[in-house]
Amino acid sequence: MQKYNSVPNIVFDFGGVLLNINTDQAVRSFKEIGLTDINVVKNEYRTNGLFDRLEKGTISADQFRLEIREHINRKVTDQQIDMAWNSMLLDLPYERLEMLEMLKRNHRIFLLSNTNIIHWKAYMGMIKKVHGVCLSDFFEKDYYSHNMGLRKPDPKIYTTLLENEGLIASETLFIDDMMVNTEAAKLLGMKAHHLNLEKGETILDLF
């Protein structure tokens, strides 16, 4: 497997690459609280879908909860919705944080994540509670879709990061577990690695 230790700039995706996730768990959890149309969870990442808008920050957490309630056949609390939504967030193995700390010595490293305010609060709190650290401290800068109003694989999300940080695309590696996102980065001249989770590949294999 190719190693990337010689690339000066590294941009990491978060969910699936650093944080273990299970989107099927969110589907099950929403079903348990009465979601009638499971396709709402499976398909709402399309452009202008509910999750797409939440991850771009164009709707608030309250608006998200209001819209998701339209598909739930019983009365549910905000907490129940958030718990179902956050159930896909699993754990962040400490050795991956150790890897980031090691890479910081000789590389410029960044985070570029499609995420949303509900998940962001949940995993930031989890990482602080479990590991006693702040995730942002491991990166020169962390970029989140809900703050940028942009979502991968939109080319602008990559060019915004490159331009903001003064990075040369050909000297910058982007790592993501979704091929559509790595292919978009390649079209901009970036190096990119699709982390194949189905084949058991982990971020620790690359360095």
Secondary structure, 3 states (H helix, E strand, C coil): CCCCCCCCEEEECCECCCECECHHHHHHHHHHCCECCCHHHHHCCCCCCHHHHHHHCCCCHHHHHHHHHCCECCCCCHHHHHHHHHCCECCCCHHHHHHHHHHCCCCEEEEEECCCHHHHHHHHHHHHHHHCCCHHHHCCEEEEHHHHCCCCCCHHHHHHHHHHHCCCHHHEEEEECCHHHHHHHHHCCCEEEECCHHHCCCHHHHC
